[in-house]
């Protein structure tokens, strides 16, 4: 792996790339023997410590992430049945709460009906650090559980700026075509730019990198991206 990674890094020039160029290059420099995930890292000019500069949201990737998403839904009664019919992997109420509290975390997204959020909120120490806590702004606290499941299955991803002012989003696999990676990346940039807080002053897109799981980072040209999606 060491030699393959060195060879991959040698193909990436110390310059800024456009999205399409980067999407082509990220496929060329992937150096693992498995279908690596393509990640997008965006550094924003915000102060996450300020509540009015918290950037979070959702967007639907036109071509999905390439990963099978396991969806858990906290619901009771009719909504529990609706979630099962919509294709949720696991649905439940108190029994599911106890299972997660006991350490079971074999899932990728969580949806909850509003009436159960008081109980689900108690799982904050378990779900929060993993970015799994349902949130109304992300559409994952809702009585319309069928629609929420459908959106996730279509390729909806959720993002949130971290303490360092960085958004980290998976945008596909290296087996995707160049166009699929590009279009997924465009969807993320468009959403992140629209989510810019009004209190954020100065340069908003400060830097961005595209990379595969084991490949080198490819720096993106953010000035043109800011103009394109503003």
PESUL-V377525 format. One record per residue. N is the residue number from 1. RES is the residue in one small letter. PHI is phi as a letter, one per 30 degrees, with the letter a starting at -180 (999 if undefined). OMEGA is omega in degrees with one decimal (* if undefined). Layout:
# PESUL-V377525
n=N res=RES phi=PHI omega=OMEGA
n=N res=RES phi=PHI omega=OMEGA
This chain:
# PESUL-V377525
n=1 res=x phi=999 omega=-178.2
n=2 res=x phi=e omega=-179.1
n=3 res=x phi=d omega=179.1
n=4 res=x phi=d omega=179.7
n=5 res=x phi=d omega=177.7
n=6 res=x phi=d omega=179.2
n=7 res=x phi=d omega=179.6
n=8 res=x phi=d omega=-179.8
n=9 res=x phi=d omega=-178.8
n=10 res=x phi=d omega=-179.6
n=11 res=x phi=d omega=-177.8
n=12 res=x phi=c omega=-179.2
n=13 res=x phi=d omega=179.5
n=14 res=x phi=d omega=179.8
n=15 res=x phi=b omega=-179.1
n=16 res=x phi=c omega=-175.7
n=17 res=x phi=c omega=170.7
n=18 res=x phi=d omega=-176.6
n=19 res=x phi=e omega=-176.9
n=20 res=x phi=d omega=177.6
n=21 res=x phi=d omega=-178.9
n=22 res=x phi=d omega=-179.4
n=23 res=x phi=d omega=177.0
n=24 res=x phi=d omega=-176.7
n=25 res=x phi=d omega=-177.5
n=26 res=x phi=d omega=176.0
n=27 res=x phi=d omega=-177.1
n=28 res=x phi=d omega=-173.5
n=29 res=x phi=c omega=174.8
n=30 res=x phi=d omega=-170.2
n=31 res=x phi=b omega=179.0
n=32 res=x phi=c omega=-179.4
n=33 res=x phi=c omega=176.5
n=34 res=x phi=b omega=-178.3
n=35 res=x phi=d omega=-174.8
n=36 res=x phi=d omega=173.4
n=37 res=x phi=d omega=174.6
n=38 res=x phi=c omega=-176.8
n=39 res=x phi=c omega=175.5
n=40 res=x phi=c omega=178.1
n=41 res=x phi=c omega=-177.4
n=42 res=x phi=b omega=178.4
n=43 res=x phi=c omega=-174.3
n=44 res=x phi=c omega=177.0
n=45 res=x phi=d omega=178.4
n=46 res=x phi=b omega=175.3
n=47 res=x phi=c omega=-175.8
n=48 res=x phi=d omega=178.7
n=49 res=x phi=d omega=178.1
n=50 res=x phi=c omega=-177.0
n=51 res=x phi=d omega=-179.1
n=52 res=x phi=d omega=176.8
n=53 res=x phi=b omega=176.6
n=54 res=x phi=d omega=-179.4
n=55 res=x phi=c omega=175.6
n=56 res=x phi=a omega=179.8
n=57 res=x phi=l omega=177.4
n=58 res=x phi=b omega=171.4
n=59 res=x phi=a omega=178.6
n=60 res=x phi=c omega=176.0
n=61 res=x phi=d omega=-177.0
n=62 res=x phi=e omega=-176.3
n=63 res=x phi=c omega=178.7
n=64 res=x phi=i omega=-179.1
n=65 res=x phi=c omega=-176.8
n=66 res=x phi=i omega=-178.7
n=67 res=x phi=c omega=174.9
n=68 res=x phi=d omega=-176.2
n=69 res=x phi=c omega=176.9
n=70 res=x phi=c omega=-174.7
n=71 res=x phi=c omega=176.0
n=72 res=x phi=c omega=180.0
n=73 res=x phi=b omega=173.5
n=74 res=x phi=c omega=-177.8
n=75 res=x phi=a omega=177.6
n=76 res=x phi=b omega=171.9
n=77 res=x phi=h omega=-177.2
n=78 res=x phi=d omega=-178.6
n=79 res=x phi=d omega=175.6
n=80 res=x phi=d omega=179.0
n=81 res=x phi=d omega=178.4
n=82 res=x phi=d omega=-179.6
n=83 res=x phi=d omega=179.3
n=84 res=x phi=d omega=-179.0
n=85 res=x phi=d omega=-179.9
n=86 res=x phi=d omega=175.0
n=87 res=x phi=j omega=175.8
n=88 res=x phi=d omega=-178.6
n=89 res=x phi=d omega=179.3
n=90 res=x phi=b omega=-179.9
n=91 res=x phi=b omega=177.9
n=92 res=x phi=a omega=179.0
n=93 res=x phi=c omega=-177.4
n=94 res=x phi=d omega=-179.5
n=95 res=x phi=d omega=179.6
n=96 res=x phi=d omega=176.6
n=97 res=x phi=e omega=-179.9
n=98 res=x phi=d omega=-179.6
n=99 res=x phi=d omega=179.5
n=100 res=x phi=d omega=178.6
n=101 res=x phi=e omega=-179.9
n=102 res=x phi=d omega=174.7
n=103 res=x phi=j omega=179.2
n=104 res=x phi=d omega=-176.8
n=105 res=x phi=b omega=-177.5
n=106 res=x phi=d omega=179.3
n=107 res=x phi=a omega=-174.1
n=108 res=x phi=c omega=-179.7
n=109 res=x phi=b omega=-179.2
n=110 res=x phi=b omega=175.2
n=111 res=x phi=b omega=177.1
n=112 res=x phi=b omega=170.6
n=113 res=x phi=d omega=-175.9
n=114 res=x phi=e omega=-176.9
n=115 res=x phi=d omega=179.3
n=116 res=x phi=c omega=-175.8
n=117 res=x phi=d omega=176.6
n=118 res=x phi=d omega=178.7
n=119 res=x phi=d omega=179.8
n=120 res=x phi=d omega=178.9
n=121 res=x phi=e omega=179.2
n=122 res=x phi=d omega=177.6
n=123 res=x phi=c omega=-175.9
n=124 res=x phi=e omega=-178.2
n=125 res=x phi=d omega=179.7
n=126 res=x phi=c omega=-175.2
n=127 res=x phi=d omega=-175.9
n=128 res=x phi=e omega=-177.8
n=129 res=x phi=d omega=-179.5
n=130 res=x phi=c omega=179.8
n=131 res=x phi=i omega=-175.1
n=132 res=x phi=c omega=-177.1
n=133 res=x phi=d omega=177.4
n=134 res=x phi=e omega=-177.4
n=135 res=x phi=b omega=-179.6
n=136 res=x phi=e omega=-178.5
n=137 res=x phi=d omega=179.2
n=138 res=x phi=c omega=179.1
n=139 res=x phi=i omega=-177.9
n=140 res=x phi=c omega=167.8
n=141 res=x phi=c omega=-171.8
n=142 res=x phi=a omega=171.9
n=143 res=x phi=d omega=178.5
n=144 res=x phi=d omega=-173.8
n=145 res=x phi=d omega=179.0
n=146 res=x phi=d omega=179.5
n=147 res=x phi=d omega=-179.8
n=148 res=x phi=d omega=178.4
n=149 res=x phi=d omega=179.9
n=150 res=x phi=d omega=-179.9
n=151 res=x phi=d omega=179.7
n=152 res=x phi=d omega=179.2
n=153 res=x phi=d omega=179.2
n=154 res=x phi=d omega=-179.0
n=155 res=x phi=j omega=179.0
n=156 res=x phi=d omega=174.9
n=157 res=x phi=b omega=179.0
n=158 res=x phi=c omega=178.2
n=159 res=x phi=b omega=179.2
n=160 res=x phi=a omega=179.8
n=161 res=x phi=d omega=-179.6
n=162 res=x phi=c omega=-175.4
n=163 res=x phi=d omega=-179.2
n=164 res=x phi=c omega=-179.8
n=165 res=x phi=i omega=-175.9
n=166 res=x phi=c omega=173.4
n=167 res=x phi=c omega=-177.3
n=168 res=x phi=b omega=-173.9
n=169 res=x phi=b omega=172.1
n=170 res=x phi=d omega=-176.4
n=171 res=x phi=b omega=176.4
n=172 res=x phi=k omega=-179.6
n=173 res=x phi=b omega=179.8
n=174 res=x phi=d omega=176.2
n=175 res=x phi=d omega=175.9
n=176 res=x phi=d omega=174.9
n=177 res=x phi=d omega=177.0
n=178 res=x phi=e omega=-179.2
n=179 res=x phi=d omega=-179.9
n=180 res=x phi=d omega=178.2
n=181 res=x phi=d omega=-179.8
n=182 res=x phi=e omega=-176.7
n=183 res=x phi=d omega=175.8
n=184 res=x phi=d omega=178.9
n=185 res=x phi=d omega=178.8
n=186 res=x phi=d omega=179.1
n=187 res=x phi=d omega=179.6
n=188 res=x phi=d omega=-179.4
n=189 res=x phi=d omega=179.1
n=190 res=x phi=e omega=-178.9
n=191 res=x phi=d omega=-178.4
n=192 res=x phi=d omega=178.6
n=193 res=x phi=d omega=178.6
n=194 res=x phi=d omega=-179.0
n=195 res=x phi=d omega=-178.9
n=196 res=x phi=e omega=179.0
n=197 res=x phi=d omega=-179.6
n=198 res=x phi=d omega=-179.0
n=199 res=x phi=d omega=179.7
n=200 res=x phi=d omega=-179.1
n=201 res=x phi=c omega=178.8
n=202 res=x phi=i omega=-176.1
n=203 res=x phi=d omega=-177.4
n=204 res=x phi=c omega=175.8
n=205 res=x phi=d omega=-173.8
n=206 res=x phi=d omega=179.6
n=207 res=x phi=l omega=179.2
n=208 res=x phi=a omega=-179.3
n=209 res=x phi=b omega=173.1
n=210 res=x phi=c omega=178.8
n=211 res=x phi=a omega=170.9
n=212 res=x phi=c omega=-174.6
n=213 res=x phi=e omega=-176.2
n=214 res=x phi=c omega=-176.0
n=215 res=x phi=c omega=179.7
n=216 res=x phi=d omega=178.4
n=217 res=x phi=d omega=178.5
n=218 res=x phi=c omega=-176.2
n=219 res=x phi=d omega=-177.7
n=220 res=x phi=c omega=178.7
n=221 res=x phi=d omega=-171.3
n=222 res=x phi=d omega=-177.6
n=223 res=x phi=e omega=-179.8
n=224 res=x phi=d omega=177.9
n=225 res=x phi=d omega=179.0
n=226 res=x phi=d omega=179.2
n=227 res=x phi=d omega=-177.0
n=228 res=x phi=d omega=-173.6
n=229 res=x phi=c omega=179.8
n=230 res=x phi=d omega=*
